[in-house]
């Protein structure tokens, strides 16, 4: 009888957290759309528009360094609540001052600094809530999020273009407020520690766990290498590829994002339906997904047909979602309880440094050699990572030990 009550309690926490996370992510997508479209319309420059993402990445790097140990002092739930309240105040200030590009960049820096705490806090909270059957529950969690992301990419850009920025900002604030109300109601155990090591000792401990736990380190190496190529799927690159190479309107930028998320939804459903098999063959799933992404990225780089671009984004979304669920489950399972917050934060630090540097370099290269050439370079990187995964027996043997 006690077990049944506990299960119901966890189920309620899971649903509240899922709903709150949906609103947080949708608010973030709409906010980025408003800021990117504003700079794009003001400058008509890929480099200037990409600076929004570069500034955001630099801020997340700084945040990951400064905030990696706050999970020992403050619970993940209260970290998220505090960061979201601060975001609301920044957006309110942005409403009054967004007319200048430098103001937008400063605001993006501050918002991303808060995101550097929100993102690992989400991972810690989810690990607290999901204790069993991780592949299936992660699949449900991320599939529901992808459904709403798909709707946002389909209707978000026309919505933002139709509304004035003031109205869009108000909708974003409303979404964050709803998420705050839901997060406050979640009942979770705090991971706050009482006997704390000095700051640098705790940081060193997190790095040690990340480097010496085989699953965590190999996943981080894979993600780091692919984060170099993944910049071609960022909002600014996809926007410019759509308008300059495919010669389509901005709405097709959103349609392609929606197609990717529809594929992700399908991938999530597959993960839920076949969670036991995916758990047993996690390494092979990772290899197959990398191979599919490499092949379809190469096709995408030469494609000039609008409908085929949607199809390609759809088929890339399926394996990527399944792979992300495998990796997320492995990280949750293999990270020590005492340092899981630092593991998520330090991984974010590594990936953000790599992606921000790649974003700046690829933005510059696109103006020199053309955006198609940049997509071809990304294809080569994906292919190299795929070969490395195939030759790495430790990765191929990855599996989830379901409880």
N, C-alpha and C positions, 0 to 999 in steps of 0.2 A: 504493500500500500504506500509505503514511504517512497519507494522508487518511482511509482506512478506519479505521485505529487511532484517530485523533483523533475521528472521529464516534462510535465506540463509547464512548470515554472521556466525551465530552459527554453521551451518552445515559445513562450510569450516573449522572453527576452530576445530570442532570435528574430521574431517577427517585428518587434519594436526597432531593433537595431537595423534590420534590413530596410524598413520603411524610412528610417532616419537617413540611412546611407543613400538611398535613392534620391531624396531631396537634396542632400549635400552635393552629390555628383551632378545632378541636373543643374543646380545653381552654378556649379563650377563651369560646366560646358557653356551655358548661356552667357556667363560673365566673360569667358574667353572669346566667344563669338562677338560680343559687343566691342570688346577692346581691339580685337584683330581687325574687324571690319572698319572700325574708326581709323586706325593707323593705315590700313590698306587704302582706304578712300582718300586719306590726306596725302599719302606719299607715293602710292603706286610703285613701291619698291619692295622686292623680296627681302633684301637685307634689312631695311628699316622695320618691316613687319615682323621678321624673324627676331628682331631685337626684343620683342615682347617675351618670346620664349627663352631667349638667352638670358635676359634679366631675371626671369622667373627661375631659371636653372641656377644661376649664381646665388640667388637668394636661398634656394633650397640647399645648396652646398653649405652655405654659411649656417643655415638653420640646423642641418644635420650634425655639424661639428659642435655647435653651441648647445643643442637641445637633446643630444643622444642619451644623456644621463638623467633627464628629468623624470623618466619612467620609474626610477628608484625612489623618487620623493613624492611624486603626485600620481594618482591613478590615471589610467588611460582615459577613463570616462570623463574625468574633470579636466584633463588636458584638452580633449575635444570640445567640451563645453566652453572653456575659456577662450580657445582659439576661434571658435565660431562667433562668439559675442564680439571679439575684436574685429573679425571680418565685417560684421554688420556696421560697426562704427566707421571703418575705412570706406566701405561702399557709400555710406551716407555722405562722407566728405568728398568722395569721387563724383557724386551727383552734381555737386556745386562747382567742381574744378576740372572736369574731364575734357574741356575744349582744347587743351594743349597736349601735344604728344609727350613731352617730358613729364607732365603730371601723370599721364597714363602709365608711363614706365615706372615712376616712383611708386604709384599705387600697386602695380603688379609686383614690384619687389617686396612690398610689405605683405601683400596677400599670399605670396609664395612662401615667405618666411613662416607664416602661420600654417600653410599647407605642409611644411616640412615636419611639423609636429602632428598634424591631423592624420597624415597618411600612415606612419608607423603605429599611431594610437589605434587606428582602425584595425590594423593587423593584430595587435595585442588583444583588443576587445573581442575580435572574432575568434581568436584562439581560446579565449576564456569561455566563450559561449558554446563553441563546437568542441566537444570532447570525444565524440565517437562518430564513426561513419563519415569521415571528413570529406571524401570525394563527393558523396551524394549531397551532403549539406552545403559544401562549398559550391557545388554545381547549382543547387537551388538558389543560393545567395546571388551568385554572379549572373545567372541566367535572367533572374528577375530584373537585376540592374541593367543588363543589356537590353531588355525589352524597352525600358524607359529611355535608355540612351538612343536606341533606334528611333523612337518617336521624336526625341529632341533633335536628332540630326536631320530627320525628315522635315519637321515643321519649325524647328528652331530658327533657322536662317531666315525663311520668309517672315516668321514672327518678329525677329529682331529688326529686319528691314522695314516691316510695316509700322512697328511701334517707334516712338522716339526713345532715345536712350534713357530718359527719366523714367518712363513707364517700365522699360525692361529692367532697370535697376530695382524698382519697387517690387516687381515679381520675384527677383532674385532674393531680396531681403525677406519676403514672405516665406519662400522655400526654406531659407536658413532658420527662420524663426520656428517653423513647424518641426524641423529636425532637432532643434534645441529642446523643444517640449517633449519629444519622444525619447531623446537620449537621457533626459533627466529621470524618466520613469524606468530605465533599465536597471535591473538588480544584478550586479556582478560582484565577484570578490576582488578586492584591491590587491595589486601585486607590489604594493609599496613595501620596501625593506626598512628595517629598523637599524641594524648594524651596518653602516655604510662604509665602504673603503673610500680612500681619497679619490678625487675626480679622475686623475690620470690612471690610477690602478683599475677603476671600473671600466674606463675606456679601453685600456689594454686587455682587460678580461673579455670584453665584447669582441675585439679584434681577434683574440686567441680562439674564441669559439668559432668565429666565422672562418678562420683560416684552417683550423684543425679538424672540424667535423666534415667528413668527406662529402656528404650530400650538399651541405650548405655552400662549401667552397666551389664545387663543380657547377652547381646551379648559378652561382654568382659569376663565374668565369664565362659561362654561356651567355648569360644576360648582358654582361659587360660588352662582349664582342658584338652581340646583335644590337645593342643600343646604339652603336656607331651607325649601323645601317637603318635602324628604325626611325631615324630623323626624317626619312622620305615620307613617312606616314603621319608626320606632325601636321597640324592644321594649316600652317603657313605654306609648307611644301605642297601639300595636296591642293590647296587653293590655287597656287601659281601653276602647278602642273595642269589643273583642270582648265584654267582660263587661258594660259599661254600655249600649251602643247595640244590639248584636246580641243581648244577654241570653244569652250562651253561657258555658260553663265555661272554665277556664283551659286545658284540653286543646286547645280550638279555637284558642287563641292559637298553640300549636305547630303545629296542622294547617295554619293559614294560612301560617306561615313555611315549612313543608314544601312546600306547593303552589307558593309563589314559587320555591323552589329547584329543584323539578321543572321548572318553566318555564325556569329558568336552565340546567338540564342540556340541555334541548331546544335552547335558544339556543346553547349551546356546541357541541352536535353539528352544528347548522346551520353554525356558524362554521368548524368543522373540514372539513365536507364541501364548502363553497362558499367557502373562504378566498381564492381568487384573485379571485372576483367581488367579495367584500366589500372586499378590499384596493383595488380599482379604484374602488369607489363608496362609500368610507368616509363622506364628508360626507352623502350622501343617506341612508345607513344611520342616521346620528346624527339627522337630521331625522325620519325615519319613527319611530324609537324614541321620541323625545320626543312626537310626536303621539299614538302609541298609549297612552303612559303618562298623558297629559293626559285622554284620552277615558275610559279605564278608571278613573282616580281619581275622576272626576266620577260615574260610575255607582256606584262603591263607596260614595261618600258618602251615597247615597240607598237603598242596598240594605239589606234586613232579613232576607234569606234566607241561611242558613248555607252551603248548597252553592254558591250563586252567589258568595259571598265567596271560596271556595276557587278557583273558576274564574277570577275576576278576578285574584287573586294569581298564578295560573298564567300568564295571558296577559300580565301586566306583567313577569314574570320573563324571558320570551323575548327581547323587544327590548332590555331593559336589559342583559342579558348580552352580546348581540352588540355593542351600543354600547360597553360597558366594554372589550371586547376590542380594538375599533378604537382607542379612546382610549389604552389601555395600550400598544398597539403603536406608536402615534404618539409617545408620550412616550419610549419606549425608543429609537426611531429618531432623533428630532429633538434629544434632550438631548445636549449636548456631553459627551464622556467625562470631562473634568476636573471637571464640576460636576453630574453626574447625581444624586449623593447629595443635594446641596443642593437641586436642583430638586424631587425627591420630598419632601424635608423641608419646603421652603417652601410647596409646594402643600398639604401636610398642614396647615401652620400657617394658611393662608388659609381652607381649608375648615372647619377645626375652630373657628376664631373665629366664622365665620358660623353654623355649625350649632349651636354651644353657645348663642349669643345667641338664635337662633330657637327652640331647645328651651325656654329659660326663658320667652320671650315667649309662645309657643304654649301652654305649660303653664298660664300665668296666664290667657290668653284662654279656654282650655277651661272654666275654672271660672266665667267670666263670661258667655260666649255659647254654651257647649256644644261638645262635641267634634265634632259633625257640622259645625258652622260652620267649625271649624278645617280640616277636610278639604276643605270648599268653597273656602276661601282658598287652600289648597295647589293645588287644581285650577286656579284662576285664574293662579297663579304658573307652573305648568307650561305653560299655554296661552300666556302671554306669552313664555316662553323659546322655545317652539316657533315662534312668529311671528318672533322675533328671528333664530333659526337660518335660517329660510326666506329672510329678507331679507339675510342675511350671505353674500355670494358666496364669501368666503374659506373659510367652513366648508363650504358645499355642495360645494366643489371639493376638499376633503380627500381624500387617497388615501395608501395605504401603498406605498412603493417597496421591494417585496420584493427581497432580494439573490439 
